[in-house]
Amino acid sequence: MASLGGAMALGLTVRGSPDGDTQFRGSMLCAEIQALIAIMRQNSKWALVPGYGYGEDELPEDQLLEEFKVLRRNVFVWKDWATRDPLTYLGPFLEVIRSVDTSGPITGMALSTLHRVLSQGFFDKNTPGAAAAMPQIADAVAHCRFEETDHDADEVVLARILQALLACLRCPAGELLSDDAVCSIVQACFRIGHHTGKEGELLQQMVRQTMHEMVRHLFSRLAGMSPLEPSPLPSPKVASRISVDAGGPGGGEAK
């Protein structure tokens, strides 16, 4: 196996170095965008069908599809991933996840990309814009909508929602989520397992396992939390006065 120094001497980039991380992230996102565009092209809404007066390269593009093409051009230009607002490269994927007009396969691919980005640690709690991005990411996944098709295919998408929900909590920026956002994530996970009452056994098992992992992860954070300061106890004189005012010994109405 070539050493790190040998790889650098050959002009190769190694993941973990700034250049290596930049190339890895750019290549990964480019591949994800390409795969998503390919699936979108299979849908009649985004299919390449030249019409009268337009050549194939002159077709007016859908705005969402154009956003992905612009993003694909930008991912290899960006060098400052550590300071890049996560919404600049996750925004189009979140639009797909939120849209009720996208099919299950398209939504599932967007969820898979989001899961990979969160799991690979593209950003953390110190990244500029992460504090604003995490609530939007969690909200988009928790309220994911898509066109229902085949029951089995739909359950695959639901399984990917579960993966993305868990990744929101586990990712390096998961600590930025508010208590309300965390509750929304847990509730969304519970709803998936009890949506129609006809969920398959495999999906139900995955829901239970995901909720177990969520609870375990949340409790693992307790060690890093500052303990609450105990409320100061009232002094004996104040405690005695409270007892008297409440009708204790020597108090109460005269008879």
Order of alpha helices (4+ residues) and beta strands (2+ residues): alpha-alpha-alpha-alpha-alpha-alpha-alpha-alpha-alpha-alpha
